[in-house]
C-alpha cells in the first residue's frame, strides 16, 4: 500500500455536489448556520458529559474470499472507533504528548460510542450485531462518477442492490434507514487513490453513509502503516460534519477553513508520518519513518508550519482529519468534538435518539421506558453497571434557543425547562399512560415515597410533585421528549443548611395500566435505588455541575439515612409499615473518581478527576467527629486537617454511623495541580451511599458531580 492510497475523496464529492445541486448546497448552508449557533449557545457549558451511542450496520460486499470481511474484523473496527472517539487510544495520546503538549492538551473525548445495531429495520432482534454479507458479481466498485453526480447524487452502485438506470446490476446492498443507523459499506474500491469516502450531512438520505476499502477496514492481521482502523475514524468524522484541517482548500493558499477554532490553519494535507527531513519536492509532505532514520519510530518532525498565520506549533498533522499514517494519527480536538455534538443535536438528532442498539421486547409488545444511563437497554432489572441516579433522559435545557442543549443545573427563581425522554422499545405503537415528574432537595439518602410526595416539610419543603403529563402515542422503536416548566424553591428557604441551597434532584415515573400498581413490574419499596433498578418506568437524576471558582471547583451535597423516611404509602406503596431502626444507621460513602462502566471494559479508564489536582471532602465538624469516633474506617482517604478528608484513590470510601434524624452538609472541592490540565473537558465524581441492612451493605443513593474545564485551552487557528 503506497501513500497515494491514503487519499479521501469526500472533499471532491462534496465540492461537485455543492456546486451542481442547489438543494444540497442549501441544506449544507443551513447545517453550517445551525452548527455555529449551537456552538455559540453551548460554549459556556463545557463539553457534553453524557455518552451518545450511534447504532451501526456494516454491509460487507465481496466478490472473492480475499475481499470477505469477518465478524471479528468488523468488531475490531468498532473497537478502534470507540478508542479513537473516546480518547482511549493510548498509543496516539502518548505520541501526541511526546510530540507537542499544546496539541495533546486540546485532545478531546467526543463521548460518542459506536455499537453494532441489535435491532433491524423491521424490529427484528440481531443478537450478535448488525452485519450484512453480500456476494456480488462485481469484482470492484468504481467510486461515484464526478460528472454523473452533477445530475444524480444517488448514483453509487455499492449502496444499491437493484438494477442501475443503465440496465446493469448494481451488485451492492441497500442502506438501512439512514436516519436511524450509521451505514458502513466495505468493498473493493476501484481506484488506487481512494481508501474510502463519505457523505457529508445533507446528502440524499438513500445513499447516506461511509464506504471503506476492505484493505483499510479493521485492525486484525493488518500490516503497518494502515493497521489501526483510522481510515474509518477519518471518514466517520466527515459523516459527523468535520472537514479536513486545510478546509478542503484546492488553491493551497491558507485562506479556507475547517470551521473549527482549535485546529491550526494549514495549507494542504500531510501524508505518511512526519520526520525531521521534509520531502524536497513539496514542503508539506514528510518522509516515512524507518528503522535507519529513527530507530525508535517516534516519527518526530515538529513543528511544520505550512501557513504563516498559523500558531508556532504549525500543522496538527496528528489530527484524525489529516492524511497521516495510522500510527501518527492521535486526536480530535475539543472544537471538533463540539462540532460533532452540534450535528447530533441538529441534523442527525434522529441518530442520537435512535434505539437501534436496544434489543426489542421479546414479543414485540409496546413497552414505555426511561433509561437510567446510555448503556441501559430497558431490561428489568437494569443490568447495566453504574449508579441509578444519573439518568441522561432527564435534563435541564436553557430557556431560549432552537436546540436542546443540556445545561445541567436547575436555576432557582427562574422558569426551567425540564425534559423527560419517553422511549418505546417495542415493535408496536404505544398509547396511553402518563409521566409524573417529582423534585426533592438533593441528598445521597433519598427514599420512596418521602420526601418526593411533599410530606417532609422541615426544616424546609424537601420535595414534591412538579407535574404530570399525558404521554399520548409513541411509535415503535421511537422516543418522545416531554417538557415540564418549573420554578425551583427559593434558596432562602434553605438558609438553615448553610450550604447546598440550590441543588435539587429529579425523579420521573411512567404510570400505565400494563401492570398493577401504576405500571411497575416490581412492587416499590423504600429503597429508591432498587425501585429504579427493577422498573424501567422510573428514572432518577441527581447530578450537579460543580461551581467553578478562581482556585478550582466546589460543590455541596447532603448526607442522611433513608431509614427515617420508611413509612406506608397507601397510594404508591401498599406494603406493611416498616418502623425505623433505633440508634444509628451504618452507612458507607464510596467516592468513584474515574467513571467508566462497565469497569471490566477492555479500554483503559478515562482520566480521573484525581488527575486534575487535589480532591477533598469537608465532612463538617459533626459528621467528621462521628467518623473519627468510629476509628476513621475506610480506604484510600487521609485526614487533611480540620474536618477535611483527602481522596487518594478512584474507589476510596469511608464508613460512619449516623442518627436517623440528622442531615449533614458535605463540601466537595478540587484544586488543580501542576501542570494544569488544559482544554475543554468534563470529569466525573460519584459519591455513592450504601446502608447496612443486617450484615451487608445495600445501595440507596448518591450524587454525581461534573467538573468542566472550560477556557483553559489555547485556541489556535
C-alpha positions in Angstrom: 0.0 0.0 0.0 1.6 3.2 -1.1 1.0 6.6 0.3 -1.4 7.6 -2.5 -3.8 5.1 -1.3 -4.5 7.1 1.8 -6.4 9.7 -0.1 -10.0 10.5 0.9 -12.4 11.5 -1.9 -15.1 13.1 0.3 -14.0 16.6 -0.3 -14.1 16.2 -4.1 -17.6 14.6 -4.0 -18.7 17.4 -1.7 -17.5 20.2 -3.9 -19.1 18.7 -7.0 -22.5 18.3 -5.3 -22.3 21.7 -3.6 -21.7 23.4 -7.0 -24.3 21.5 -9.1 -27.0 20.5 -6.6 -28.9 23.6 -5.2 -30.9 21.6 -2.7 -27.7 20.1 -1.2 -26.0 23.5 -1.1 -29.0 25.0 0.7 -29.1 22.2 3.2 -25.3 22.5 3.8 -25.6 26.2 4.4 -28.5 25.6 6.9 -26.4 23.0 8.7 -23.4 25.3 8.9 -25.5 28.2 10.3 -27.2 26.0 12.9 -23.9 24.5 13.9 -22.4 27.9 14.5 -25.5 28.9 16.5 -25.3 25.7 18.7 -21.6 26.2 19.4 -22.2 29.8 20.5 -25.1 28.8 22.8 -23.3 25.8 24.3 -19.8 27.5 24.6 -20.1 28.3 28.3 -21.3 24.9 29.5 -18.2 22.9 28.5 -18.2 19.6 26.7 -21.3 17.5 27.0 -20.7 15.0 29.8 -23.1 12.2 28.6 -22.5 9.5 26.1 -24.1 9.3 22.7 -24.5 5.8 21.3 -24.7 5.5 17.5 -26.1 2.2 16.1 -24.1 0.9 13.2 -24.8 -1.6 10.4 -21.8 -2.8 8.3 -22.6 -4.0 4.8 -19.8 -6.3 3.5 -19.9 -6.6 -0.3 -17.4 -9.0 -1.6 -16.6 -10.9 -4.8 -13.6 -13.1 -3.7 -12.6 -14.6 -0.4 -9.8 -12.0 -0.2 -12.5 -9.3 -0.1 -14.5 -11.0 2.6 -14.5 -9.3 6.0 -15.3 -11.4 9.0 -17.4 -10.6 12.1 -14.2 -10.5 14.2 -12.7 -7.9 11.8 -15.8 -5.8 11.9 -15.7 -5.9 15.8 -12.1 -4.9 15.7 -13.1 -1.8 13.7 -15.9 -0.9 16.1 -13.4 -1.2 19.0 -10.9 1.0 17.1 -13.6 3.7 16.6 -14.5 3.7 20.2 -10.9 4.0 21.3 -10.3 6.9 19.0 -13.5 8.8 19.6 -13.4 8.3 23.4 -9.7 9.2 23.8 -8.9 5.7 24.8 -6.2 5.3 22.1 -3.2 5.0 24.4 -0.7 4.9 21.5 -2.0 8.0 19.9 -2.3 10.1 23.1 1.2 9.2 24.2 2.6 10.1 20.8 0.7 13.5 20.9 2.1 14.2 24.4 5.7 13.4 23.3 5.4 15.5 20.1 3.5 18.6 21.3 2.0 19.2 24.7 -0.1 22.1 23.3 -1.7 19.7 20.8 -2.2 17.0 23.4 -3.9 19.5 25.7 -6.6 20.0 23.1 -7.3 16.3 22.6 -10.9 15.6 23.5 -13.1 12.6 24.4 -16.0 13.2 22.0 -18.2 11.0 24.2 -19.5 9.2 21.1 -19.8 5.4 21.2 -20.4 3.1 18.2 -22.3 -0.2 18.6 -23.4 -2.7 16.1 -27.2 -2.4 15.9 -29.2 -5.1 17.8 -32.5 -4.1 16.2 -33.1 -4.3 12.5 -35.3 -2.1 10.3 -38.2 -4.5 10.8 -37.7 -4.5 14.6 -36.0 -8.0 14.4 -33.5 -8.9 17.1 -29.9 -9.3 16.0 -28.1 -10.8 19.0 -24.5 -10.6 17.5 -24.9 -7.2 15.9 -25.9 -5.9 12.5 -23.7 -7.1 9.7 -24.8 -8.0 6.2 -22.8 -10.0 3.7 -23.5 -9.7 0.0 -21.7 -12.0 -2.5 -21.6 -9.9 -5.6 -20.6 -10.5 -9.3 -18.9 -7.1 -9.2 -15.1 -7.6 -8.8 -14.8 -4.0 -7.8 -16.8 -0.9 -7.4 -16.0 2.4 -9.0 -16.3 5.5 -6.8 -19.1 7.8 -7.8 -18.5 9.4 -11.2 -18.0 13.1 -10.7 -19.8 14.1 -13.9 -22.7 11.7 -13.1 -23.0 13.2 -9.6 -23.9 16.5 -11.2 -27.3 15.2 -12.3 -27.9 12.3 -9.9 -26.2 12.3 -6.5 -27.6 8.9 -5.6 -25.5 7.0 -8.2 -23.3 4.8 -6.1 -23.6 1.1 -7.0 -22.3 -0.4 -3.8 -25.2 1.2 -2.0 -27.9 -0.4 -4.2 -29.0 -3.9 -4.8 -31.4 -3.1 -7.6 -30.8 -2.6 -11.3 -29.0 0.6 -12.2 -30.6 3.1 -14.6 -28.3 1.9 -17.4 -29.7 -1.6 -17.1 -26.6 -3.1 -15.4 -26.7 -4.7 -12.0 -25.6 -2.6 -9.1 -24.4 -5.6 -7.1 -24.4 -3.8 -3.7 -26.6 -3.6 -0.7 -29.4 -1.1 0.1 -28.9 1.2 3.1 -30.8 0.6 6.3 -32.8 3.7 7.3 -30.1 6.3 7.4 -31.9 8.5 10.0 -31.6 5.6 12.5 -28.3 3.9 11.6 -24.8 4.7 10.5 -24.4 2.6 7.4 -20.8 1.5 6.5 -20.1 -0.3 3.3 -16.9 -2.4 3.0 -15.9 -3.4 -0.5 -13.2 -3.3 -3.2 -13.0 0.3 -4.3 -11.7 0.5 -7.9 -9.3 3.4 -7.5 -5.8 3.3 -6.0 -6.2 6.8 -4.8 -9.2 6.2 -2.5 -9.2 4.2 0.7 -12.7 5.5 1.5 -15.2 8.2 1.1 -18.2 9.5 2.9 -21.4 11.5 2.5 -21.5 14.8 4.4 -24.7 15.6 6.3 -27.2 16.9 3.8 -26.5 14.2 1.2 -29.6 12.3 -0.2 -30.8 10.0 2.6 -30.9 6.8 0.5 -27.1 6.8 0.0 -26.0 8.5 3.3 -23.1 6.7 4.9 -19.4 5.6 4.7 -17.6 3.4 2.2 -14.2 1.8 3.1 -11.9 -0.3 1.0 -11.6 -3.7 2.6 -7.8 -3.4 2.9 -8.2 -0.5 5.3 -11.1 -1.8 7.4 -10.4 -3.2 10.9 -7.2 -4.0 12.8 -6.8 -7.8 12.7 -4.0 -9.2 10.6 -3.2 -5.7 9.2 0.3 -4.6 8.5 1.6 -1.0 9.1 1.1 1.7 8.1 -2.7 1.3 7.9 -3.3 -1.2 10.7 -5.2 0.7 13.4 -8.5 1.3 11.6 -8.1 5.0 11.4 -9.2 5.3 7.8 -12.7 4.6 9.1 -12.2 7.0 12.0 -11.4 9.7 9.5 -14.3 9.0 7.2 -16.8 8.8 10.1 -15.5 12.2 11.1 -16.7 13.6 7.7 -20.1 11.9 8.3 -20.2 13.8 11.6 -19.6 17.1 9.8 -15.8 17.5 10.1 -13.8 18.9 7.3 -10.1 18.4 6.6 -7.8 20.8 8.6 -6.9 22.7 5.4 -10.6 23.3 4.8 -10.8 21.4 1.5 -8.7 24.2 0.0 -8.0 23.4 -3.6 -5.9 26.6 -4.1 -3.5 25.8 -1.3 -3.4 29.5 -0.2 -4.2 29.1 3.5 -7.5 31.1 3.0 -10.0 28.3 3.6 -11.3 26.9 6.9 -12.5 23.8 8.6 -14.8 25.9 10.8 -13.0 24.8 14.0 -11.1 27.3 16.1 -8.6 25.0 17.8 -7.2 23.3 14.7 -4.3 25.4 13.3 -4.5 26.8 9.8 -2.7 24.6 7.3 -2.1 24.8 3.5 -2.7 21.2 2.5 -2.7 17.5 3.7 0.3 15.7 5.3 1.0 12.2 4.1 2.7 9.4 5.9 4.4 10.0 9.3 6.3 13.2 9.8 10.1 13.2 10.2 12.7 15.8 10.6 13.7 15.7 6.9 10.9 17.2 4.7 10.4 16.0 1.2 12.4 18.1 -1.2 9.5 18.4 -3.7 6.7 19.6 -1.5 7.2 21.2 1.9 4.2 19.7 3.5 5.0 16.0 2.7 7.1 14.2 5.2 9.5 11.2 4.8 8.4 7.8 6.2 9.9 6.8 9.5 12.2 3.9 9.0 14.4 1.9 11.3 17.5 3.5 9.9 16.3 7.1 10.1 14.6 6.8 13.5 15.2 3.5 15.4 12.5 4.4 17.9 9.9 5.1 15.2 8.7 8.1 17.1 8.1 10.0 13.9 9.1 13.4 15.3 9.1 16.1 12.8 7.9 19.2 14.5 6.9 21.9 14.1 5.8 22.0 10.4 4.4 25.4 9.5 2.7 25.5 6.1 0.7 28.7 6.8 2.4 31.8 8.2 -0.7 32.8 10.1 -0.7 29.5 12.0 0.4 29.1 15.6 4.1 28.4 16.3 3.2 24.7 16.5 2.3 24.6 12.8 0.2 21.8 11.2 -1.7 19.5 13.5 -0.8 16.5 11.3 -1.7 14.2 14.2 -5.3 15.1 13.8 -7.6 12.3 12.6 -8.8 14.5 9.8 -5.4 14.8 8.2 -3.8 12.1 6.0 -1.0 10.8 8.2 -0.4 7.1 8.6 -2.3 5.4 11.3 0.5 5.3 13.9 0.8 9.1 13.8 -3.0 9.8 14.0 -3.8 10.7 17.6 -6.7 13.0 18.3 -9.8 15.0 17.7 -9.8 18.5 19.3 -12.4 19.9 21.7 -13.7 22.1 18.9 -14.2 19.2 16.6 -16.0 17.3 19.4 -18.4 20.2 19.9 -19.0 20.4 16.1 -20.0 16.8 16.1 -22.2 17.3 19.1 -23.9 20.2 17.3 -24.7 17.9 14.4 -26.1 15.2 16.7 -28.3 17.8 18.3 -29.4 19.1 15.0 -29.5 17.4 11.5 -28.6 14.0 12.9 -30.7 14.2 16.1 -32.7 11.2 15.0 -29.4 9.2 15.1 -28.8 10.3 18.6 -32.4 9.3 19.6 -32.3 6.0 17.7 -32.9 2.8 19.6 -31.1 0.7 17.0 -28.7 -0.6 19.6 -31.5 -1.6 22.0 -32.9 -5.2 21.6 -36.7 -5.2 21.0 -39.1 -6.7 23.5 -39.3 -10.5 23.2 -42.8 -10.5 21.8 -42.7 -7.1 20.1 -45.2 -5.6 22.5 -45.0 -1.9 23.2 -43.0 -1.0 26.3 -42.5 2.5 27.5 -39.3 3.2 29.5 -36.9 5.9 30.6 -33.2 4.9 30.5 -31.0 5.1 33.6 -27.8 5.5 31.6 -26.7 5.4 28.0 -26.0 1.7 28.2 -29.3 0.9 29.8 -31.2 -1.4 27.4 -34.6 -1.3 29.1 -34.3 -4.7 30.7 -35.9 -5.3 34.2 -33.9 -5.3 36.3 -31.4 -2.9 34.7 -28.3 -5.0 34.1 -26.0 -2.1 33.1 -23.4 -1.3 35.7 -23.3 2.2 37.2 -25.3 4.4 39.5 -29.1 4.6 39.3 -29.2 8.3 40.0 -27.6 9.7 36.8 -30.2 9.3 34.0 -29.5 11.3 30.9 -33.1 11.0 29.9 -34.0 13.7 32.4 -32.2 17.0 31.7 -32.5 20.8 32.0 -32.5 23.0 28.9 -31.7 26.7 28.7 -34.9 28.7 28.3 -34.1 30.1 24.9 -32.6 28.9 21.6 -33.5 26.5 18.8 -31.7 23.5 20.3 -32.0 21.2 23.2 -28.6 21.9 24.9 -28.3 20.2 28.3 -27.1 22.9 30.7 -27.0 20.8 33.8 -28.1 22.6 37.0 -31.6 24.0 37.8 -31.7 27.8 38.2 -33.7 28.9 41.3 -36.1 31.7 40.8 -36.4 31.2 37.0 -38.6 29.0 34.9 -36.6 25.9 33.9 -37.4 23.7 31.0 -37.1 20.1 32.1 -37.2 17.4 29.5 -38.1 13.7 30.1 -37.4 11.3 27.2 -40.1 8.6 26.9 -38.9 5.6 24.9 -40.8 2.7 23.3 -38.6 -0.3 22.9 -41.4 -2.4 21.5 -42.3 -3.1 17.9 -45.8 -1.8 18.1 -47.1 1.7 18.8 -47.9 2.6 22.4 -50.7 4.8 23.5 -51.9 6.0 26.9 -50.2 6.4 30.2 -48.8 9.4 31.9 -45.4 10.6 33.2 -45.1 12.3 36.6 -42.1 14.4 37.5 -41.1 15.0 41.1 -38.4 17.0 42.8 -36.5 16.6 46.1 -33.8 18.5 47.9 -30.8 16.6 46.7 -29.2 14.2 49.1 -27.3 10.9 48.9 -30.0 9.4 51.1 -33.4 9.6 49.3 -36.1 7.0 49.9 -39.5 6.5 48.5 -42.2 7.9 48.7 -40.9 10.6 51.0 -39.7 13.2 50.5 -40.9 13.2 46.9 -44.5 13.1 48.0 -44.2 16.5 49.7 -44.7 15.0 53.2 -41.4 16.3 54.6 -41.6 20.0 55.3 -39.0 20.6 58.0 -36.5 22.2 58.2 -38.0 23.4 54.8 -40.0 21.8 52.0 -37.9 18.8 50.9 -39.8 17.6 47.9 -43.0 17.5 45.9 -44.6 16.9 42.6 -43.7 19.2 39.7 -46.5 18.0 37.4 -47.8 15.2 35.3 -48.4 14.9 31.6 -50.3 12.5 29.3 -47.8 10.6 27.1 -50.1 10.0 24.1 -48.8 7.7 21.4 -45.2 6.7 20.9 -44.2 4.9 17.7 -42.4 1.6 17.7 -38.7 1.9 18.3 -39.2 5.6 18.9 -38.5 8.3 21.5 -40.7 11.2 22.6 -39.5 14.2 24.7 -41.9 15.8 27.1 -41.3 19.2 28.5 -42.1 20.4 32.0 -41.7 24.0 33.1 -40.8 24.6 36.8 -39.6 27.3 39.1 -37.5 25.7 41.9 -37.9 26.8 45.5 -36.3 29.9 46.8 -32.8 29.2 48.1 -33.6 31.4 51.1 -35.8 28.6 52.3 -32.8 26.5 52.9 -30.6 29.1 54.7 -30.5 26.9 57.8 -28.4 24.3 55.8 -25.5 26.8 55.5 -24.8 25.4 52.0 -26.3 23.4 49.1 -29.3 25.7 49.0 -29.8 25.5 45.2 -29.4 21.9 44.2 -32.5 19.7 43.6 -33.0 16.2 42.5 -35.5 14.9 39.8 -37.5 11.7 39.5 -39.7 10.7 36.6 -42.2 7.9 36.7 -44.3 6.4 33.9 -47.6 5.2 35.1 -49.6 2.9 32.8 -52.1 0.0 33.2 -49.6 -2.5 31.9 -49.1 -3.9 35.4 -50.6 -3.1 38.8 -50.0 -0.8 40.5 -49.1 2.0 38.2 -47.4 0.0 35.5 -44.5 -1.1 37.7 -43.2 -4.6 37.1 -41.8 -4.9 40.6 -43.5 -3.6 43.7 -41.9 -0.4 45.0 -40.3 -0.3 48.5 -38.5 2.4 50.5 -35.1 1.8 48.7 -35.3 4.1 45.7 -32.2 2.7 44.1 -33.8 -0.7 44.0 -37.1 0.7 42.6 -35.3 2.4 39.7 -33.1 -0.7 39.0 -36.1 -3.1 39.0 -38.5 -0.9 36.9 -37.7 0.7 33.6 -40.6 3.1 34.1 -38.7 5.0 36.8 -35.6 7.2 36.2 -33.7 9.4 38.7 -31.3 12.3 38.3 -29.0 13.7 41.0 -26.2 15.4 39.0 -24.5 18.7 39.8 -22.2 20.8 37.6 -19.6 21.8 40.1 -19.2 25.5 40.7 -16.1 26.9 39.2 -14.1 29.3 41.3 -10.7 31.1 41.0 -9.0 28.4 42.9 -10.8 25.4 41.4 -14.2 23.7 41.7 -16.6 23.3 44.5 -19.9 21.6 45.2 -22.1 20.7 48.2 -24.3 17.7 49.0 -26.5 16.5 51.8 -26.0 13.2 53.6 -28.6 11.4 55.6 -30.1 8.0 56.3 -33.1 6.9 54.3 -34.4 4.7 57.1 -36.2 7.7 58.7 -38.5 8.0 55.7 -39.7 4.4 55.8 -43.5 4.7 56.2 -46.5 3.2 54.4 -48.0 4.9 51.4 -51.4 3.6 50.5 -51.3 5.1 47.0 -47.9 4.1 45.7 -46.5 1.5 48.2 -49.2 -0.7 49.7 -46.8 -2.7 52.0 -46.8 -3.2 55.7 -45.3 -0.3 57.8 -41.6 -0.5 58.4 -40.5 1.3 61.5 -37.1 3.0 61.6 -34.5 1.1 63.5 -33.4 2.6 66.7 -30.0 4.1 67.3 -27.5 4.8 64.5 -27.6 3.8 60.8 -24.3 2.4 59.5 -23.6 4.0 56.1 -20.8 3.7 53.6 -19.8 6.5 51.2 -17.8 5.4 48.2 -16.0 8.1 46.1 -15.7 7.0 42.4 -13.4 9.4 40.7 -13.0 7.7 37.4 -16.3 6.8 35.9 -16.5 4.2 33.1 -19.0 1.4 33.2 -18.6 -1.4 32.9 -15.3 -1.3 34.8 -14.2 -4.6 33.2 -14.2 -2.8 29.8 -11.2 -3.7 27.6 -10.5 0.0 27.1 -8.3 1.9 29.7 -10.2 4.0 32.2 -10.6 7.7 31.2 -8.6 10.2 33.2 -9.8 10.5 36.7 -10.7 13.8 38.4 -7.7 12.9 40.6 -5.6 13.8 37.6 -6.9 17.4 37.9 -5.3 18.0 41.3 -6.2 17.7 45.0 -9.7 16.3 45.7 -11.1 16.7 49.1 -14.4 16.4 51.1 -15.1 18.6 54.0 -17.4 16.4 56.1 -18.2 19.2 58.5 -17.4 19.1 62.3 -20.4 16.8 63.3 -20.0 14.1 60.6 -16.2 14.1 60.9 -16.4 13.7 64.6 -18.7 10.7 64.2 -16.3 9.2 61.7 -13.4 9.9 63.9 -15.1 8.3 66.9 -15.6 5.1 64.9 -11.9 4.9 64.3 -12.0 6.6 60.8 -12.7 3.3 58.9 -12.3 3.3 55.1 -9.7 3.1 52.4 -8.0 5.5 50.0 -8.6 8.5 52.2 -6.5 10.7 54.5 -7.3 13.3 57.1 -6.4 16.6 55.6 -6.8 19.0 58.6 -9.9 20.2 60.4 -12.9 18.2 59.1 -11.4 17.7 55.6 -10.7 14.3 54.0 -8.4 13.9 51.0 -9.4 11.4 48.4 -6.4 9.4 47.2 -7.9 6.5 45.1 -10.5 6.2 42.4 -12.6 3.9 44.6 -12.0 5.4 48.1 -14.6 5.2 50.8 -15.4 5.9 54.4 -17.8 4.1 56.8 -19.7 6.0 59.5 -22.8 5.6 61.8 -25.3 8.5 61.7 -28.6 9.1 63.6 -31.8 8.7 61.6 -32.9 12.3 62.2 -29.7 14.2 61.3 -28.8 15.9 58.0 -25.2 16.7 57.1 -23.8 19.2 54.6 -20.6 17.9 52.9 -18.5 20.1 50.6 -16.6 18.6 47.6 -13.6 20.5 46.2 -11.0 20.1 43.5 -7.8 22.3 43.5 -5.9 22.0 40.2 -2.3 20.7 40.4 0.7 21.5 38.4 0.8 21.3 35.4 -2.8 22.3 35.0 -4.9 20.3 32.6 -5.8 22.5 29.6 -8.6 22.4 27.1 -12.3 21.7 27.3 -13.2 18.5 29.1 -15.6 17.0 31.7 -14.7 14.8 34.6 -17.0 12.8 36.8 -17.0 12.3 40.6 -19.7 10.0 42.0 -20.5 9.8 45.7 -22.4 6.6 46.3 -24.2 5.8 49.6 -24.9 2.4 50.9 -26.6 1.4 54.1 -26.0 -1.7 56.1 -29.0 -4.0 56.3 -28.4 -6.9 58.6 -24.9 -8.0 57.7 -24.5 -6.5 54.2 -24.4 -3.0 52.6 -27.1 -2.1 50.0 -27.0 0.8 47.6 -29.5 3.5 48.5 -28.4 6.6 46.6 -25.7 9.1 45.7 -24.8 12.2 43.8 -22.7 12.9 40.7 -20.5 15.9 40.3 -19.4 17.0 36.8 -16.2 19.1 36.7 -15.9 21.0 33.5 -12.7 22.6 32.4 -13.6 25.5 30.1 -11.4 28.3 28.9 -8.0 26.9 29.9 -7.2 25.7 26.4 -5.3 27.9 24.0 -7.3 28.4 20.8 -5.3 28.5 17.6 -6.4 28.9 14.1 
